[in-house]
Amino acid sequence: MSNPASPPAVGVLDQGPELTFPPGFLWGAATAAYQIEGAASEGGRTPSIWDTFSHTEGRTVAGHTGDVACDHYHRMPDDVRLMADLGLKSYRFSVSWPRVQPGGSGAANQEGLDFYRRLVDELLGHGIEPWLTLYHWDLPQPLEDAGGWPARDTAGRFADYAQLVADALGDRVKYWTTLNEPWCSAFLGYGSGVHAPGRSDGGDAVRAGHHLMLGHGLAVQALRASRPDAQLGITLNLYPVTPASDAVGDVDAARRIDGLANRFFLDPVLRGSYPAELRADLRGVSDFGHVRDGDLKIISSPLDVVGINYYSRHVVAAPIEGAEPEAYWRSPSCWPGSEDVRFVTRGVPVTDMNWEIDAPGLVETLERVHRDYTDLPLYITENGSAFVDAVVDGQVDDVDRLAYFDAHLRAAHAAITAGVPLKGYFAWSLMDNFEWAWGYTKRFGMVHVDYDSQLRIPKSSARWYADVIRRNGLAAQ
């Protein structure tokens, strides 16, 4: 969908004095293993929950799978050269757990690790800082068969896997993210079932969320012991949650959704506790009996950085009997204990995912985390948008995406000006890729990918972002 506020051409943004970012600000782009690598059964890799899910009829649009994706596994050196051409200072990638540790336990698969050794060496050889994410949703299928994230043992298996990766790459990788968006893993994977493994049980989702965080804490402890100089963090997808009005019911609806979307993870990781009101909201779903003594101390193991993925805002209202959810990620089972809360659309411009474009919400989110939770350095580890792109004469002029990036970078600059210790920004995504349940029907990339030929075409947004990186800033408005 087109954004009416989009500029007519790239150059229109290059007017006026600079908005300069702090020296050393880390400019990057991000991807995820299953979305780009392909080579699903090569090099000793075994199936993940996303392989199983995407090969199950009716789970993804048109039955799309990540079997080939962007073929990054075979094209990695060329892709790194493309990153260097764009001037990226850092690249955030994820390691495929079933490529490194087939089956989710036991010894490492050295052939799988060799791919990531080569990737890290290529990045460093081009002056690009590797930013490694250990888990971006690709749980080895045997661990799911044994209970998945609702099972406590999975947390321990994750820590073992983290140690294997640290042993192989810890001498060259400085920045480590344990989990990417555990809300999605827990509440979309085990609550609504729209993501792998496709289970729909609120109690399972709550347990999965806790054990994901427990795995995070155990991995942090393992990494800290073996790589004391590493910069360790977690990436959370956070949303400002706004009541549709000042009515008591709407305000309470916002409190409930904020609890599930944000505080369910922020409070245990950064405060070592679950909010009492969140436990009360979930009393019909879970008695929290899965939380053992000492868990929250492990979960809140000290970090060095906090990653924030930001895309949009939630606007919510009190229940009305019979109201239907308006988007797949807002389906009632995503919100156990608060299934009747309504998500309200406001008639503002949206992306091709039907996500409202709300750059001021990024400022609110960053300021909240800094004000209420931590003085740690913050990084925007994902921010981006899907739009319908067209290749015309070998070029992709994605003015809507460019405008989205421009607005959100201005918001990031405003947050820094307000005192937020924001140290870097990773655009999502480097290239078009397998967009989970949406398959190849949604494009988030700065680089266009023809999935038949695997031709890469940098879009207007990529060329513009390269200039932002070069200038370490953007034009004032």
N, C-alpha and C positions, 0 to 999 in steps of 0.2 A: 504494500500500500504506500502511496506517495505521501511524503511529508510536505504540507503546504509551505512550511517555513524553510524548506531547503533552498540553498543558493542556486542560481542558475548556472554557475560555472565554478570551477575550482579556484580560479584566481580571485574571485570576489572576496575571499577570506584573507587575502594577503595585502591588507591595507592597514595603515596606521602603525603606531609604535608597538614594540614587542611586549607580550606578557611572558616574562622570563621565568623559568623554573629554577630551583636551587641547583648549584653546581653538584655534579655527581648524580643527579636524578636518573633513575634507571629506566630506560625506555625499552620496552620489549613487546613480544607477541606470544600467544599461547596456543597450544594444541593439546590433544589427548590421544593416547596410543590407539585405542580401538577405532577412533574416528578417522585416523589418517594412515596407519601403518599398512593395512592389508596383510598379505603373507600369513593368513590365519592359521595355516597348518604347516608352515615351513620352519626350519631351524629348531625343531623340538617343541614348538609352541603347541599347547593343548587347549581345548575349549574353555572359554569363560562363560559366565552367565549371559553375557551379551551375544555370544555366538549362539547359544541355545535359544535364547529369547528371539533373536532376529530370524532364526531358522524355523520358528514355530508359526504356523499359518495364522494370519490375522493380527500379529503383534506389531508389525511395522508397516508403514505406508508402502503399498505395492510389493510387500515382501522383501524390501531392500535389506541387505546385510553388509557387514564390514569386511567381507572376505577379501576384497581388493581395495576398497576405499580410495585413498589417494596414492596407493602404491609407494608410500614413503619408505617402506622397508628397503626397497630396491633403489629408490631415487634420492635417498638421504643426502649424499654429497651435493647434488645439484640443488636440493632444497636449502641446504645451509649456505651455499653460494648466493642463492636468492635472498636469504636473510641478510647476508653481508652487503649485498647490493642496496638493500633498503636501509642500511645503517643501524640495524638493531643492535642494542647494547647487551641485551639478554634474551634468552629463549626459554620459555617455560614449557616443558614437555612432561609427559607421564611415562612411567615404566609399566610395561604390560606384565602383571604378576604371572599369568600362565606362560609367558614366554621365558621368564627368568626362573620360575619354580613350578614346572608342570605338576599339576595335581594339588598345589597349594601346601606341600610339605616336603621335607627331605632336602637333598642336596640341590645346589643351584645347577641350572642348565647353562654351561659355559658358552655354548653357541648363542644362546639368547643374550647373555651378559655381554658377549663380544659386540653385538649390534650397538648396545648403549655405550660401550667403551669407544667404538668408532665414532658414534655421534658426539660424545663429549670431546674427543680429540679434534674432530672437525670444527666444532664450535670454538674451542679454545684457539685453534689455529687461525680462525678468522676474527679473533678478538671479541667473541660473543660469550657472555657469562652464562653457563648452564644453570637453570633453575629447575630442579628435579622434583616432580610430584610422584609419590610412591603409589597412590591409589586414586585412579579416576574411573571407578565403577566396574572394573573388569575382574570380579571375584572368580578364581578358578572354580569350575563347575563341581569338582569333587567336594569342595568345602560347602557349597550350597547344598549338595546332596546330603551332607552331614548335618545340615541345620542352618547354614548361612549365617548372616550377621545376627539374627536373633539368638544364636547359640554362643555361649560365652567363649568356647574354645577358639572361635574364629579370631578373637582379639589376640590371643597368644600366637596363633599362626601368623598373623600380620606382623607382629614384632619380630618373629624369626625371619620372615621375608625381608623386612627392613634391614636386618643385620646383614643378610646376604648381599643386598645392594650396596650397603655402606662399605663392606669389605672390598667390593670390586671397584667402586667409584668414589669413595670418600676422600681419596687423596687429591681429586681434581674437581669435585663439586662442593661449592661453598654453601649454597642455598638449598634447603630441603623443605618440602611441604609433605606432611604425612597424608592427609586426606583432602580431596577436593569435594566440597559441597556435601557433607554427610547428610544434610536434610534430604537431598534428592535420593541418595542411596537408601535411606531409611523409609521416608514417607512416600516417595514415588515407587520405590522398588518393592516395599513390603506393605504399604498402606493402600494406595490406589491401584497398584499393579500396572501402571502405564509404562513403567521402566522395568528392566530386568531386576530380579528374576520373575516379576509378574505376579507376586502374591498379594493378597488383599485381606489384611488382618491388622486392625489398629494396635492390638497388643503386641504383635510381632514387630510392627513399626517402631513402637516405643522401645522395645528391647533392642532392636537393631541399632537405633540411635545411640543408646547407652553403650553398647558393645563396640560400635564404631569409635566412640570417644575413648573407651578403655583401650582399644587397640592403638589409637593415637598416642595416649599417654605412655603405654608400654614401649611403643616405637621411639618416642622422644627419649625415654630413659636409656634404651639400647644405643641410640645414636649418640647421645650425650656421653656415654661411657666410652665409646670407641672413637668418636670424632669430636673432642671437646671444643674445637675451633669452629665447628659447623654452625651456620645460622639456621635455626629450626623454627618451623611455624606450621600453621594449619590454614586452610582456606575455607571460609564460610560464605555462603550466598545469603546476603542480608537485604532486607527490605524495610523502608519506612512504612509503617502501617498507620493509616489515617482513618478516623471515623467519618462516615458520610455526613454526619451532622453532630451537633453538641448534645443530642438526645442521649439519655442515660444508656439505653440499649445499644446504640451505635458505639458509644465510648467503651462499653464493656466488650462488645464484639471485637473492637480493635485491640483491647488488652489481651483477649484470648488468642487471637491470631498472631499477635506479636510474641506471645509466649511460645507458641509452637514454631513459628518461623525463625525467630531470632534468639530468644532467651533460653530455649531448650539447649542450645549449644554454647552461646556466649557465657552463660552463668557457670556451668560446670567447668569449662575450659579456663576461664579467666577469673572466676571467683571460688571455684571448688564447691559449688552447691547447686541444687535445683531450686528454683523459686517455689515457695510454699503454695502460691496461688496456681502455678502450673500443675503441681501435684494434685491440687483440689480439682482443677478442670479435668484432669485425666483419671479421676478416681473410678469412673465407670468403665475404664479401659484397662487400667493397670494399677496394681497396688505397689509398684516399684520394689517388689520383692527380689528382683534380679539385681538390685544395687547392693553390693556387699561392702562391709567395713573396709575402708582403705581405698575403695574405687575412686572416689572423688579426689583424693590426694594424688593418685596416679594421673587421673585425667587432667588435673591442673598443674602438672609438672611445668616448671618455668620454661617459657619460650623466649625467642629472640626477636621474632617478627610475627605479625598477624596479616594474613591475606584476606582481602574482601573482594568478592565477586558481586558486581552491581549491574542490574538490568532495568529495574522498574520499581514501581510503588504498588502496594496493596491498599485499596480503599474499600472499607467494609461497612456493613450495616447489620442491624439486629435482624433476627430471623423473621421470615414471613412463610407461613405454612405453604408448601407446594412449590417454593421457588427452586429453580434449577441452576446448577453451576454454569458459568459462561465460558470456561476454558478448561482444557484437559488438566492442566497442572493445578487447577483450583477445585478439582472434583472433591466431593465431600469426604471421601476416605483418605484424602491427604491430610485431613484435619481431625484426627480422632478426638472425641469429646466435644468438638465444636463443629460438627457436620452441618449444623443448620445456619451458620453464619453466611450472610450473603456477600459476594464480591461485586462491587459496583463499578460500572464503567462510566467515564466522565465525558466522553465525546472529544477527547484530545487526540492528537496524531498518535498512530500506533505503528509498530514494525510489522513485518510479514508474519511474525509469530502472534500477532494481535496483542503484543505487550505495549502498554502505554509508554510514551517517551517522556521521561521526567528527570531531566538533569539536576534540578535543585534537590531531588531526593538523594543524590550522591553526596552532596554537602551535608545534608542531615545525617546520613548514615555514618560518614566519616567522623563528624563532630560528636555523634553519640558514643561511638566506640571509644574515642579518645577521652571524652568527658566522663563517661560512666564506668569504663572498664580498664583502660590501660594507657600507660605512657609509652608503650613499645612502638617502634617504627611500624607504620602501616604501609601496605602495598595494595594497589588495585590490581588483583591478579587476573581478573577478567572484566571486560566491559566491551560491549559490542551490539550489533544489531543485524537481523536478517531482513533483506529486501529482495525483491525480484529484480535480477540483473539481466541485462541484454548485451551480447557481444555484437558490436557494430563496427565494421571495418577493422576488426582485430583489436578493438579497444572496449573497455567497460567503464562507462562514466557513471559511477555510483554516487551521485550527488546527495542522495538521502543518507547513505551511510557516512559519507564525509561530514555532513552537517551534524549527524549524531555524535561522531567522535569529537568534532569541534566543540559542541555544547558541553559534553561531559569533561573534556579537558579543561574548559573554562571553569566548570564546577570544581574540578580537582585543584586548580590554581586558587580558587576562592577559599577552599578549605585550608590550603597551606597558608594563605594570607591570614586566616583566622586562627592560626596556631596549631593546626593538626600536623603531626610529624609524618606526613606522607612522603615516601621516599622513592616510589616508582609506580609505573603504569604499564600493564600488559594488555594490549588490544586483543580481543577475541573476534575473529581468530586469524591466524596467519593466512590460512587458505580455506576455501570451501571444503566441506567434508561430510561424513556420515553424521547426520543430526539426529542420532538416537532413534526414537520411535517415528520420527518424521522422515527417516531415511535420507535420500538425496534431494528432497523437495524443498529444503530450506537452505539458503546460502548466507553464512555469516562472514565469509572470508574477505580479507583485503586483496587476496590473490584469487582470481577465478580459476577453477579447475574444470576442464572438459573431462568427464569421467570415462569417456570412450578412448580418447587419445592420450589422456593425462597431461595435456598441454596446460602450462601455467601462464596466466596473463595477469600481471599486476594491474589492479584497478586504479581509478583516480584517487581513491582513498589511500591506497598504498603509496602512491607518489607524494600525496600531500603529507602523509605521516612521516615519510622519509625526510621531508623538508622540516617538519616540526622537530624531529630528532636532531637534524643538522643544526638548527637554530636554538635548540633547547628551549623552545617557546613557540608562541603563536601570536598573531596580530591582535591588538586590542580592538574592541568594538566601540 
